[in-house]
Amino acid sequence: MKRNILYSLIGIVLVILVGLLIGLFFIKNDKENDKLTKIKVAEVTHSIFYTPFYVAIENGYFKEEGIDIDLMLVSGSDNVAASVLSNDTEIGLAGPESATYVYLANEKDYLQVFAGLTKRDGQFILSRNSDKFEWKDLIGKEILIGRSTGMPGLSFLRALDNEKIKRSDVKINTSIEFAELSGAFLAGEGDYVNLFEPLASKLEQNKNGYVVTSVGASSDPFPYTAFYARKSYIKENEDLLKGFSRAIKKAMDFTFTNDSEIVAKSIQNQFSDTSLNDLTIMIERYKKADVWLSSPLVEEEFFNTLIELLKENDLIKETVYYKDLVNNMYE
């Protein structure tokens, strides 16, 4: 009887000790987080395409720079730009064409790109069958590409040009919003659709579509996805954004120097509904497509290719100069 009472007391003491240790752990974490500067980032989509960004989050590179990332999904590059302009978020991760449109709208506190992430289109073309694909197979067929004013649509058009396919010979559907492309294709619209990972692989696994080629491999390199903020925010937070850019550079180095499975393990928390094997395959697919920059630095010639693309598609009339729209924080 006494022994049972003793065991009960020991059990109670152990429970109390464990509770105290857990409490101390959270108090310590709270104190550490209090030292960090929270930055709200609006991402246009949550995709393996942005792997280095998630590596920087999950490997603690941002925290090493004193930054706590508060990540928000805001569908549509125009909506990402609006969230930054309205101060709902500090940083936007989207196609820099949206920053260009804001600049040309004569916004006083316009958006500037301070770091780059991707250099090629991360979409893959999916067909309804697994037949061998050639770009000429698109002639006379309907393909869903999202809005014509966004980077995915613009990059696809450049890919058509590079593959010597007349745009008029393809039924290009730009009426469906980016976030709804997968659902529309599943509902029977279009013969082909352009999708990012992990959506492309999910359709393929369920035999609802088959990846036949990479859009980025046939398009040109240019600032496809970048980080931007209001001009005033960059001016007031240069040291913070330099640290942000250093974290991205560390993540880029990690992504390039490690095999795809190691990279997949590091970001699996961001894609908990995707198996490690599938995540590894997707990352390897993006590595082979050469979609990521090796440095956050956005160079002038690189940026000018984007402006040419916007002008040739009649989306802007004026030339936008590198010195006005790009303010690199990476040193």
Secondary structure in CASP SS format (residue, H / E / C, confidence):
PFRMAT SS
TARGET T0000
AUTHOR 0000-0000-0000
METHOD secondary structure of the structure
MODEL  1
M C 1.00
K H 1.00
R H 1.00
N H 1.00
I H 1.00
L H 1.00
Y H 1.00
S H 1.00
L H 1.00
I H 1.00
G H 1.00
I H 1.00
V H 1.00
L H 1.00
V H 1.00
I H 1.00
L H 1.00
V H 1.00
G H 1.00
L H 1.00
L H 1.00
I H 1.00
G H 1.00
L H 1.00
F H 1.00
F H 1.00
I H 1.00
K H 1.00
N H 1.00
D H 1.00
K H 1.00
E H 1.00
N H 1.00
D H 1.00
K C 1.00
L C 1.00
T E 1.00
K E 1.00
I E 1.00
K E 1.00
V E 1.00
A E 1.00
E E 1.00
V C 1.00
T C 1.00
H C 1.00
S C 1.00
I H 1.00
F H 1.00
Y H 1.00
T H 1.00
P H 1.00
F H 1.00
Y H 1.00
V H 1.00
A H 1.00
I H 1.00
E H 1.00
N C 1.00
G C 1.00
Y H 1.00
F H 1.00
K H 1.00
E H 1.00
E C 1.00
G C 1.00
I E 1.00
D E 1.00
I E 1.00
D E 1.00
L E 1.00
M E 1.00
L E 1.00
V C 1.00
S C 1.00
G C 1.00
S H 1.00
D H 1.00
N H 1.00
V H 1.00
A H 1.00
A H 1.00
S H 1.00
V H 1.00
L H 1.00
S C 1.00
N C 1.00
D C 1.00
T C 1.00
E C 1.00
I E 1.00
G E 1.00
L E 1.00
A E 1.00
G C 1.00
P C 1.00
E H 1.00
S H 1.00
A H 1.00
T H 1.00
Y H 1.00
V H 1.00
Y H 1.00
L H 1.00
A C 1.00
N C 1.00
E C 1.00
K C 1.00
D C 1.00
Y C 1.00
L E 1.00
Q E 1.00
V E 1.00
F E 1.00
A E 1.00
G E 1.00
L E 1.00
T E 1.00
K C 1.00
R C 1.00
D C 1.00
G C 1.00
Q C 1.00
F E 1.00
I E 1.00
L E 1.00
S E 1.00
R C 1.00
N C 1.00
S C 1.00
D C 1.00
K C 1.00
F C 1.00
E C 1.00
W H 1.00
K H 1.00
D H 1.00
L H 1.00
I C 1.00
G C 1.00
K C 1.00
E E 1.00
I E 1.00
L E 1.00
I C 1.00
G C 1.00
R C 1.00
S C 1.00
T C 1.00
G C 1.00
M H 1.00
P H 1.00
G H 1.00
L H 1.00
S H 1.00
F H 1.00
L H 1.00
R H 1.00
A H 1.00
L H 1.00
D H 1.00
N H 1.00
E C 1.00
K C 1.00
I C 1.00
K C 1.00
R H 1.00
S H 1.00
D H 1.00
V C 1.00
K E 1.00
I E 1.00
N E 1.00
T C 1.00
S C 1.00
I C 1.00
E C 1.00
F H 1.00
A H 1.00
E H 1.00
L H 1.00
S H 1.00
G H 1.00
A H 1.00
F H 1.00
L H 1.00
A C 1.00
G C 1.00
E C 1.00
G C 1.00
D C 1.00
Y E 1.00
V E 1.00
N E 1.00
L E 1.00
F C 1.00
E C 1.00
P C 1.00
L H 1.00
A H 1.00
S H 1.00
K H 1.00
L H 1.00
E H 1.00
Q H 1.00
N C 1.00
K C 1.00
N C 1.00
G C 1.00
Y E 1.00
V E 1.00
V E 1.00
T E 1.00
S E 1.00
V C 1.00
G C 1.00
A C 1.00
S C 1.00
S C 1.00
D C 1.00
P C 1.00
F C 1.00
P C 1.00
Y C 1.00
T E 1.00
A E 1.00
F E 1.00
Y E 1.00
A E 1.00
R E 1.00
K H 1.00
S H 1.00
Y H 1.00
I H 1.00
K H 1.00
E H 1.00
N C 1.00
E H 1.00
D H 1.00
L H 1.00
L H 1.00
K H 1.00
G H 1.00
F H 1.00
S H 1.00
R H 1.00
A H 1.00
I H 1.00
K H 1.00
K H 1.00
A H 1.00
M H 1.00
D H 1.00
F H 1.00
T H 1.00
F H 1.00
T H 1.00
N C 1.00
D C 1.00
S H 1.00
E H 1.00
I H 1.00
V H 1.00
A H 1.00
K H 1.00
S H 1.00
I H 1.00
Q H 1.00
N H 1.00
Q H 1.00
F H 1.00
S C 1.00
D C 1.00
T C 1.00
S C 1.00
L H 1.00
N H 1.00
D H 1.00
L H 1.00
T H 1.00
I H 1.00
M H 1.00
I H 1.00
E H 1.00
R H 1.00
Y H 1.00
K H 1.00
K H 1.00
A H 1.00
D C 1.00
V C 1.00
W E 1.00
L C 1.00
S C 1.00
S C 1.00
P C 1.00
L C 1.00
V C 1.00
E C 1.00
E H 1.00
E H 1.00
F H 1.00
F H 1.00
N H 1.00
T H 1.00
L H 1.00
I H 1.00
E H 1.00
L H 1.00
L H 1.00
K H 1.00
E H 1.00
N C 1.00
D C 1.00
L C 1.00
I C 1.00
K C 1.00
E C 1.00
T C 1.00
V C 1.00
Y C 1.00
Y H 1.00
K H 1.00
D H 1.00
L H 1.00
V E 1.00
N C 1.00
N C 1.00
M C 1.00
Y C 1.00
E C 1.00
END
